[in-house]
Structure formats: C-alpha cells, structure tokens
Amino acid sequence: MTSFVQVVWLLSALLLTVSILLHSPKGDGLGGFGGQAQMFSSTKSAETALNRATWLLTVLFLGTTVILSGGWLSIPEAAVPIAPPAVNPAATPAEIPQTIPAVPTPPVAPTVPQNPQNED
C-alpha cells in the first residue's frame, strides 16, 4: 500500500511541476510549445482547466505528503509477530540460545556487612 501511495505522490509531483510551468501569467509561458493553446476553444477555458488541474494536483500532492510523512500506512512494530529463534533439537545446551525473561527481575538490595560489637 505504501509503494502505491509513493507512486501517486511522485506522479502528482511531476504533473504539478509541469502544470505550473504551463501557466502563462503574462506571456505564453511554456504553454506556447506544441500548439497547446489551440487545444481549447478559447484561452479563458484553457486557463480555467489548467487552474483546476493545478489545484487538484496540489491537493493530491500535499495529501499524500502528509500521509507518507505521518507513517499512517506502516504496520506498527507491536502488530508484527516475532518468530521465536529456531532451536536444533540435537543441539547441546551451550548451543541453545538463552531466553530473556519477559519481566525484568527487581534489583537486589546490597548486603551491608555487620560489624561485630566490641565488648570492652
């Protein structure tokens, strides 16, 4: 699922870059190449369609950026089952991995040596 969203994110980034470069604020911009202005009946409808496409790609790009950076598609570590280590039944006790207790044992208080009472 994450790889699909990454592909959508990458394509939206590339298409957003192209759509921004096609805008013509004062002149023709890059929209003049290849006769793209003749594709629509009027310049106004071409500009309106390009604006809508740019806004759609902007929302798609920002939405997928938030989803990917939030890590909402990754599986949490606690949900992934961890297989126990394989143990060879013919292994010697030195070769069998020692298990770590699930609950740590509480620390033991140090013993204080007792001083014998001096009887004078």
N, C-alpha and C positions, 0 to 999 in steps of 0.2 A: 504494500500500500504506500509505503514511504517513497519508493522509487517512482511510482506513478505520479505522486504529487510533485516530486522533484522534476520530472519531465514537464509537467504542466507549468511549473514555476519557470523553468528555463525557456520554454516556448513563449510564455507570456512576456518574459523579459526581452527576448529578441523581437517579438512582434511589437511590443510597446516602444522599443527604440526606433524601429522602422516607422511606426505611425507618427511618432514625434518628429522624425526627420521629414516626413511627408507634408507636415503642416506648412502653410505659406502665410506667415503673418503680414508681410508687406509685398513680397515678390512671389515668384513661383516656388521657391524652395526646391527641394528635390522632387516635388510632385510634377515638375515640368518634364522630367525624363520619361521617355517612352510614350508620350501622349496620354498620360493618365487623366488629364483634365477633360478629355473628350469622352471619357467613360460614362460620365453622368450628363444629364440633360442641362444642368446649369451648374455654375460654380458654387452657388449657395448650397445646393443639395449635396455636392461633393464635400464641402466643408462641414456640413452638418453630420453626414455619415462618418467622416473621419474623426470628428469630435466625439461622437458616440462610441466609436470603436476604441478610441484612445482612453476614454473614461472606463469602459468595460475592461480593457486590458490593465488599467491602473488598479482597479478594484481587485481583479483576479490576481495580479502580481502581489499586491500588499496582503491580501488574504492568505495566499499560500506562503508568503514570507512569515507571517505571524504563526501559522500552523506548524511550519517546519522549525522555526526557532523556538517555539514553545515545547517541542518534543512530545506533542499530544498523540502522535501516531506510533511512538515506540512502545514496546512492551516493557512494563516495569520489571526490575530485576527480581522482585519478590514473586512475581507470577510465573517466572521461568523455572520449571522443575530442574533440580540439580541431581544428576545421577550419582549414586554412591560409587566410590572407586571399585574397580574390578579386583577381586581377590582370587588368586590362584589357589584352589583347594589343596594342592600338593606343596604349597609354599611353607617354608619354615617360619616359625614365629618372628624371626628377625626381619623377614621379607614382607610381613603383613603390615600395612600402614596403620599407625596408631590413630584412633579416632579422638577428636577433640570434644570434650564434654559440651553439651548444648548450653548449660548454665555454668558460669564460672564459679569455682569454689570460693567461699569467702576467705579473706586473708586470716591467717592465724596470728594471734597476738604473741609477741615475743615474750619468752620467759625471762624473768628477772632472777638472777642468782640471789639466793638468800644468804645474808651474812650471818654466820653463827654469832650468837650473843656472847660477848666476852664477860665471863664471870670473874670478877676480881675478888 
